[in-house]
Amino acid sequence: MTEPRSAIGRSVDRYDGRAKVTGQARYAADNTLPDLAYAVVVQSTAAGGAVTHIDTAAAESSPGVLAVLTHANADRMFDIPKDLFTGEVPGDEVAPLQSGRIRHDGQHVAVVVADTLERAVHGAELVAVSHIPDEPSSELGAVPPFPAPDSFYFGSRLNAVDGDPATALAAAPIRLDLEYRTPIEHHNPMEPHGVVAAWDGDDLTLFDTTQHVIGSRNVVARRLGIARECVRIVSPFVGGGFGAKTFPWSHVALAALAARRVGRPVKLVLTRKQLFTSTGHRPATVQRLAVGADRDGALVALRHHVTTHTSLTDSYCEPAALVTRYLYACPNIAISHDIARLNLPAPLPMRGPGEAPGVFALESALDELAHRAGVDPVALRHRNHADVHPVSGKPFSCKRLRECYDLGAELIGWNERSPVPGTMADGNFLVGYGMATATYPANTAPCSARISLTADGEVAVASAVHDIGTGTATIMAQLVAELLGVRPEAVTVVLGDSDLPEGAMASGSKTTASVGAAIEAAVARLRAEVVRVLTASGGSPADLAEQRIPLGDIVRLSGRRKIAVEGRSELLTGTIADNLGVGGPVELNSFGAQYCKVRVDRDLGEVRVTDFVSVHDVGRVVNPKLATNQVYGGVVFGLGMALTEETILDERSGRFVTRDLATYHVPTNPDVPSITVRFIDEPDLSANSFGVKGVGEISAIGVPAAIANAVFHATGVRFRELPITPDRVL
Ligand code: MOS
């Protein structure tokens, strides 16, 4: 055997790569079953009021239509309050089709089921909804906001004062009081939400697209009032989620209800337009940042106040100020979140919830401070580096942020930058350099995994986790291979099925750490079992350690065809652990630095990012190719947030105007610059025994601020509202 000793650190190709590029991968809506029927949802076109009558007669008599479900005839379904700790986190807390009340535009008001998709679409067009609209309150400022309770972000302290920020601000030689705004944004995964629901007696199988098969199972069961054991969610491939598939949405239970009503399996796929009202969004924020500093730029006070919104059907708060409590050394910090209940669809986490908009404001403000104090922006970050957590006082487990700053500065050519804004040009373009800090909590959640060995020497690992395009399956194979001393390519991986050992939600950048700990627990039990078999047959544990006996032979020695063991890790770190007060003696976070160069067209006001450098300290890198790919994706998210992505709301009607990819602008290939990615790659053994921390969301954090700061450097003008579109620049 000439295999490298370590399976970790290798750029193993994606397990699912071939299936995806050849079209073999079967996504939720690709599933077809005998006798399949098709469901189409009818949605409200008003953002408030009440439905008085739904005329279904024409639809019901239309050819091929099997059923029309409305609040007048739908089965009872149950409201479910969000509870992250139990994994029961519905997108909408309020069950659909239980009353005529309208809470937001695009609310599901009827479901038409027919024998073909076309007949269902036609039937849906024949449903006539009469309603009494009322004046919707749909924009920030329309209703008075209230202080967000901690329960709105899973127990995080959303309103907290440490030290005496008011006094410190009043006495500070440098004071800034700034307002930043971020718009509503939509996730827009390539694969729309879709589900195929099939009943077998009392048992329900849902082929769904989800970042949480276990949560989806639990929510659907509670929604329908049936036992969890009767529900199975199958989701082996997910065509992107970005948060929009973390909390199960109402259409999943509606598909189940429709299938039960017509006695046939039912497929329900939301259209691109329907995704905008029925699968969440990132809410808008208005962020007020007061910064107090000494003359040399050392922070003495930070006050970060966020105003944002939730809906009438849920309780989610975008926790944008949380990051201000841990990013910099500062003795006096206050954060607060006010939230308004609006006639809008329910928001939920999107691509770095909290940190993404929060760091835009904080890192823009730090840049403003650097210019006010006459300190280089990188030097200012070094000056305010938090050696310990500024509030808890605990040390960070491993924090190589200073190296990230320095390596990034070198790679972007920070020294070539003129310190004076608005003084670098290239023909008709103004040129600017910008930077920002990135950070994200290193989260881990309880997780189980099963490992099995066959007499033929096959190794398989299974867990109800998800591969949302991030490479989970490949990483799992590498971790198993590392521990068992086999090739990663020899390990079969099964995931994305709620019947597998219970896995963690694919969110909060925690999958590798969580499933890694579960795999480690499973391998430990497997070793114990193998040693037992060896000892019973006269061998010794040394045979295993030195790999003198192939694993398959050990199975044969046991007299069985297969040895399968399940391991579980209860390891909990990061945000939820901190909220439960079980965070441990060190603070676990990933850190990074984002640098970019931009060109601003003097005539067109167009901002082009020409170079991007993203350097991260995310613990040990299991697969450099996959991790780099994650960072490419994160930088592109951040680029969209900075320059193009914005959902326009018509505040009179409470309706989103941008409802497709023609009007909601995600970056395309010509928008994306060359991206240089580097990792510090030091194992953080305080996090877990593999030393891994999350690499998903951190790469998007800080990107908008780095770009906004570069636009300031290019033009000498501050842009405190995203996205920085040409009309704002001119
Ligand atoms: Mo992520 S926004 O935690 O899916």
Boltz pocket constraint, residues with backbone or C-beta under 6 A from the ligand:
constraints:
  - pocket:
      binder: B
      contacts: [[A, 211], [A, 241], [A, 242], [A, 243], [A, 244], [A, 246], [A, 349], [A, 350], [A, 351], [A, 352], [A, 353], [A, 506], [A, 507], [A, 508], [A, 509]]
      max_distance: 6.0
